[in-house]
Amino acid sequence: MPNISRRDFLKGTAAGALGAAAAGSVGYLLPAAAQEEKGSFDQEYDVVVIGLGGAGACAAIEAHDAGARVLILEKQPEATHYSNTRLSGGYFHFPDPEGDHAALVEYVKAMMSGENCPWKLEGEQPHVSQEMAQMYADGVLQVRDFLMAQAPDLDPAFMEPGGSASFPMFPGFEEAKYGSSKIARYVNYTQADASLRPQDQPRLTKSAGEAFHWALVEDGVKTQRPGIDILYETPAKDLILEDGQVVGVVAAGKDGRELRICANRAVVLASGGYEYNLPMRRAFLEGPGVKGWCFYGTPENTGDGIAMAMKVGAGLAKVGKAASRIEVAVPYGEHYEKEGLKMGIASAITSAKNSMIVDNYGNRYADEFIITDSSRPFRYQFYKEALMYELLTMSYPRVPSWLIFDETRRAESCAVATGYSVAAYGLVPWSKDNLDAIERGWILKADTLEELAEKIKADPENRDMITAEQLRQSVETFNAYCDAGEDKDFQRSIDTMAPVITPPFYAMKLYPGGPNTKGGVDANAKRQVLDWQGQPIKRLYTAGEISSVFKFTYQAGGNLTECIVCGREAGKNAAAEASWTGHDAPKSDKADVKLTATSVSQEEEIAQVDLADCKDGVYTATAQGMNGNFDVTVTIDGGKIATVQVGGHNETAGIGSKAIDELPGMIVAAQSADVDVIGGASVTSNALIKAVKLCLVQAAS
Ligand SMILES: Cc1cc2nc3c(=O)[nH]c(=O)nc-3n(C[C@H](O)[C@H](O)[C@H](O)COP(=O)(O)OP(=O)(O)OC[C@H]3O[C@@H](n4cnc5c(N)ncnc54)[C@H](O)[C@@H]3O)c2cc1C
């Protein structure tokens, strides 16, 4: 690509049109005269949203519905777009509407700020908490209806209000009827094919974060509101501040070219937390934040929005907060290779039978069950327990901690989550029988506890602390408690306990960490970003984990809930700003489509596509295979499928590659993509078949 300066780029319509194409054929180029006049913007919108997770999607939906012309900038490529929202468990909050509203405000305020708790611990946010609690208490009651409006095929059975909230000691607990966490699932989730990864499930069998993401991003934004433009692979780099107000965004276009985008009304920062930003982790996280923490969401959340906001004068709030406990971490991935940041994975067995947790000395230190128990208030605060500082040795003896388990546990289930988080999505390899993790050394294996202690000791992060005697004693005591039916040290519920007794024995390191950071940019109830004096920075809004409202504590499901509540609030208020240019961006000519439970969704569109409707041409779609993406190109000639070609791929030789060798010929012979999958290669087969169908949809549209 020739190196065209922006000045050249902006001159004349032809160059402008080139810019539009480079940017993904969306947006409106300002007329040349207007470009000069405005200090040269390449594109013009009313509201620019940075980041397409749950928060960004909701902000965009709300701003669009309020009449604004909206652009979303997303850093990741479309085919491999895995936000934290998508990788998540899909839990959210929907309190009982019959609950007392004033009590609801108090209960929410306690989670956000804690200052109305009698003991008044950390978390206080008196400059924003009252209004914020009111805004949230109103918004949270609309969460279910909003979700269902985006995706009428979600199963309402899992969204009934009720159940017990997590914090009985908080004001308003009884009267507020806040309720337990709900989960997003499409109606046919029970028919999901367990051999498929979450992202490969057909729409109606999706569940958890995949369903939450699909409802908001694919259904809510893309299908229902095609007028919202999205630029993938286009990270925002800077906010443009003029005369004390944010007037636009600088982004890096797909081809590396700088794009300056005018935001007539406002910008919404929804680019997630700083989980994979090394200097921010070093600066903000307690304990050894760089080597001693792990996160199990997208490695693309690198605190970009926090950095951009700071540059225009934003204040920060409780930046060291995280929704965290202790989790599995592995030396894997780009951030590990480049910066030594381990990749987290959600563990599935931290509180399971035939397992227990010890510190670096080999001592148990807590009731392991509270680490995963959503019905109690400790779950996402457990990292604080693990960060206990030992004054006399000036060290953190619980970093890392060690999950000790036996062969019964190893054989029983996968040690990491298979329905969500990075391993489920194939971003970190982990076989269901755990054997590859043992092979890689991510799980230590030994025939005796003594040998296991030696292996732990050999790990530099043990810092020579464990003794075989201590580990053996801890295991024997734990097993004796299992036999006696009572955990005399930590009162772990006996139903969750079984002895660690059957060799071989295993040890897996656990670090403080979890889904996401929560602290970041300070913001008020309108979701305006605040400066250090608590004053709004004009035309700058925010939502999501970059500015989480839960500064004191957090009930499982709160982050996705705030994506909806705060994302909508930010989008609505951003769209309500008066245009600084004095006019609005031209409206999109793409008509909105309201999705109903019976209307044509993408899956159904794919299912219904008829070759007879396809126009001749060459069409390409990306398939998400077992080991990454590959392109599939279909040529339609004379109304027939002439060829199906597969581009470069990494599918496993002799397994996935069989599907790639055989399916194209089968599809051409059948003149249909409805062919049988190749045995043993179902993931690759389904991916290839779906890509062919997507090509046919393009050809028919
Ligand atoms: C495995 C896992 C399980 C979880 N389970 C739950 C749960 O069940 N319930 C719950 O409430 N919470 C859960 N969470 C937390 C919750 O998912 C997140 O806090 C929430 O989804 C954050 O939403 P967001 O929109 O703020 O950020 P994200 O969903 O992470 O979206 C941020 C987006 O911004 C993009 N981006 C980053 N930088 C830039 C840039 N410079 N320019 C443009 N785009 C950029 C990213 O690529 C990403 O797509 C879980 C998290 C994880 C990782």
The ligand as an ORCA input file, in Angstrom:
! r2SCAN-3c Opt
* xyz 0 1
  C     -14.515    -15.824     31.160
  C     -15.313    -14.703     31.728
  C     -16.498    -14.980     32.393
  C     -17.287    -13.934     32.873
  N     -18.539    -14.219     33.363
  C     -19.356    -13.187     33.696
  C     -20.730    -13.423     34.014
  O     -21.227    -14.551     33.939
  N     -21.470    -12.357     34.383
  C     -20.965    -11.089     34.432
  O     -21.688    -10.169     34.783
  N     -19.698    -10.832     34.076
  C     -18.892    -11.836     33.682
  N     -17.625    -11.578     33.274
  C     -17.202    -10.179     33.182
  C     -17.870     -9.508     32.000
  O     -17.900    -10.414     30.919
  C     -17.141     -8.261     31.556
  O     -16.808     -7.432     32.627
  C     -18.016     -7.465     30.588
  O     -18.439     -8.309     29.559
  C     -17.248     -6.297     30.049
  O     -17.943     -5.740     28.987
  P     -17.306     -4.520     28.217
  O     -18.223     -4.216     27.105
  O     -16.958     -3.464     29.175
  O     -15.911     -5.098     27.689
  P     -15.641     -6.257     26.620
  O     -16.810     -7.140     26.481
  O     -14.357     -6.881     26.929
  O     -15.514     -5.440     25.279
  C     -14.461     -4.520     25.081
  C     -14.193     -4.457     23.603
  O     -13.345     -3.335     23.345
  C     -12.418     -3.706     22.351
  N     -11.292     -2.776     22.415
  C     -10.275     -2.742     23.308
  N      -9.453     -1.710     23.028
  C      -9.978     -1.091     21.948
  C      -9.588      0.048     21.155
  N      -8.466      0.729     21.425
  N     -10.359      0.401     20.112
  C     -11.473     -0.298     19.786
  N     -11.883     -1.385     20.484
  C     -11.145     -1.751     21.549
  C     -12.080     -5.133     22.688
  O     -11.510     -5.804     21.592
  C     -13.454     -5.689     23.068
  O     -14.135     -6.203     21.958
  C     -16.830    -12.596     32.772
  C     -15.622    -12.321     32.135
  C     -14.878    -13.358     31.605
  C     -13.608    -13.030     30.895
*
